[in-house]
């Protein structure tokens, strides 16, 4: 938000530089993790490449990525795949906030598949 506000679309080169500066400053000041909410604005307008680009300063630094998923209903499995891929690309530990499956039609169906993805990534 500090780099682009609530406007949608990819970050410009200047906005990426601003995001990197804020992230480096936060880590230098003692931040020990990055939190994001892919279900919330403005993160919900960014694709995987845009998120990875914005978070490059934490790549390989052991700084955990703590995130809400983009979707907790029919999008659950794809949303878990997405955050695992982001964490892998950033070489960052991952914590999924409020891990759950919503929608009666999805109960007993999607959570097992999503959990298997998490367990495979952990292994």
N, C-alpha and C positions, 0 to 999 in steps of 0.2 A: 504494500500500500504506500509506503513511504517513497518508493521509486516511481510509481506510475499512478497511484490513486486507484480508483475503481474502474478505470477505462479498460476495455477488453482488448485483446490482441497481443501479439508478441511484444516483448520489451525491446525498445530501441537500444542501440549500442550505448548511448549515454545512460539510459535507465538501467541497463545491466551493470555498467560501471558503478552507478550509485548504489544498486543493491549489493554489489560486492563490497563496496566501501563500508556500508552499514553492517554487513555480516562480519567482516574482518574486525571492525571496531567493537562489535558486541562480543565476539570471542575473546578479543584482547582484554575487554573489561570484565571477563569472567563468565560469560554465558557458556553453559555446558551442553546445550542442545538447541535444535531448531524445531520449532513447532509450526505446523501448517494445517489448514483445513481445506482439503480439496472439494468438499461439499459447499464451501462458503465462498463468497465473493471477496477478493478478486481471484483467488487461486483457482476457482472452478472454471475460469476462462482460459487457463493456461494448459498447454499440452505437456506431455512428458519431457520433450526436448527443452521447452521453455523453462520448466521447473529445474531440470538438471543444469541448464545454463546459468540460471540465477543463483543456484546453490554451489557452484564450483569451488568457492573458497573453503568449503568443508570437506571436499573430496579427499578421501584417504586419511583424514585427521582423527578418526575415531569418535567424532562428534555425532551423537545419535540424532536421527530424524524421527520426530514424533508427529504422527499425522492422523487426522480424521480421513476416512475413505471418501472417495467421490460418490459412492453409492452403497447403501446398506441393504437394498432390496434386490431387485432383479439384476442390478449392476454389481452385486457383491463380488462375484468371482473375478470379473474383469478389473474391479477396483483393487482387489488384493494383488492381482498380477501387476497392475500398474505401480503400486507403491513398492513392491518387491523389486521391480525393474529399476525404479528410481534409486532405491537404496543400493542396489548392486552397482549401478553406474557411478554412484557417488562413493562407493566403497564405505558405506556408513551403516552403523547398526540401526535397526528399524524397530519402532514401537508403534503399533496400531492402537489409537485411542478408541475406546468405546466399541470394541469389536463385537458385532452382533449382526443378526439377520432379521430384517423387518418384512412384514407381509406374510399373512397366513399361507398363501400359495407357495412361498419360498421355504417355509419351515420344513425341516427334515429332508430338504433337497439340496440347498446351496451351501449350507454351513459346513457340511462334511467335505465338499470339494474345495472350498476356500481354506479350510483348516489343513487339508492335505497339502495345498500349495505352500502354506506357511511352514509346515513341518519339513517339506522337501527343501525349502530355502534355508531353513535352520540347519539341516543336515549338511 
